[in-house]
């Protein structure tokens, strides 16, 4: 069955005097829902502009808020929501204690070994088995004594690797992997390779999901249309990178948190996964990007961690009125407040903020929109880089992809006002793996495992 879910990314042609190609972070094109249950959050009166959210949105909002605050309220309806296939024989059920080894640091694994009566070096061996040998299960821990493996199993520990449910490959090399999680939900991750003239991979980017689905419902984004189930745990984020490396037989060089879900609404688990990707899998901090549509209080919180990653803001409009139409949740987070938070983030971390701007034909793609955007970014001293993303259409959307001439005119208008812009090259479109197309057939009709 052809997957209707998707991701893209990321090769961009930078429009500057010295035109150069670079890999840019792929945007999940999603928004953040802001509810009164968020502590310290004051929600402004809803705009009279038409909201494109579904009637089920309020239920999804509440569930996201509860999970964001650390309370897992996933109901049995989430299984029906995604209409997931039945667990096949041999797939492990979720361990009630959440005892997953993947994502743990060497220090944590050493402590675990000692607590179970073993020598410290046994913990270091487990670390090696997880991140170097890439063991899938405890049965694959061949260097450990049988007694120790039995103790781990009896204590409820498991590696935390999921079965590959489906793989979709694009003719351009972009590959989407659908992972079947332990609770039978499905999540996808995308590998985007850059190759030299001889076909050798010179860079491999992993676009990872942070949630199962998305409840935030940007008007143009397919992911939110498919519903939301729950936040991903750290090991479920880390394993996406390992799955891509296993498939490509090549090391992942870049990671972008721009797959399914809003990373800032699962920030504790995203930060834990970020640590593991950096310290355990050895991916440089500056090779990672965290994307967000903007969630109140979270950008400031992220800044306190002094990470060296790039922060990418999904902006999509040059003013509050238009942004509220495209991103309904933005009504609770004024554009000026978002940009002030971005400015403070830059001042505190020294790391640049990149802006994602999805062009929608006849909606936000005119040169006057570009002029307004440039003036706005200069006012907040943030006019460094805009990643322009021509909209990737989905079957049930009213929006259209802009013509090439409109895209170029928009970029030229930004350049004339000294804002560097790049146009994202669409990747994986034929495999439904392009930016903003995370609408999955499996969320309506079960997919047959392969």
Buried (B, 14 or more C-beta within 10 A) or exposed (E): EEBBBBBBBBBBBBBEEEEEEEBBBBBBBBBBBBBEEBEEBEEEEEBEEEBBBEEEBEBBBBBBBBBBEEEEEBEEEBBEBBBBBEBEEEBBEEBEEEEBBBBBBBEBBBBBBEEBEBEBEBBBBBBBBBBEEEBBEBEBBEEBEEEBBEBBEEEEBBBBBBBBBBBBBBEBBBBBBBBBBBBBBBBBBBBBBBEEEEEEBEBBBBBBBBBBBBBBBBBBBBBBBBBBBBBBBBBBBBBBBBBBBBBBEBBBBBBBBBBBBBBBBBBEBBBBBBBBBBBBBEBEBEBBBBBBBBBBBBBEEBBEEEBEBBBBBBBBBBEBEBBBBBBBBBBBBBBEBBBBBBBEBBEBBEBBBBBBBBBBBEBBBBBEBBBBBBEBBEEBEBBEBBBBBBBBBBEEBEBEBBEEEBBBBBBBBBBEBEBBBBBBBBBBBBBBBBBBBBBBBBBEEBBEBE
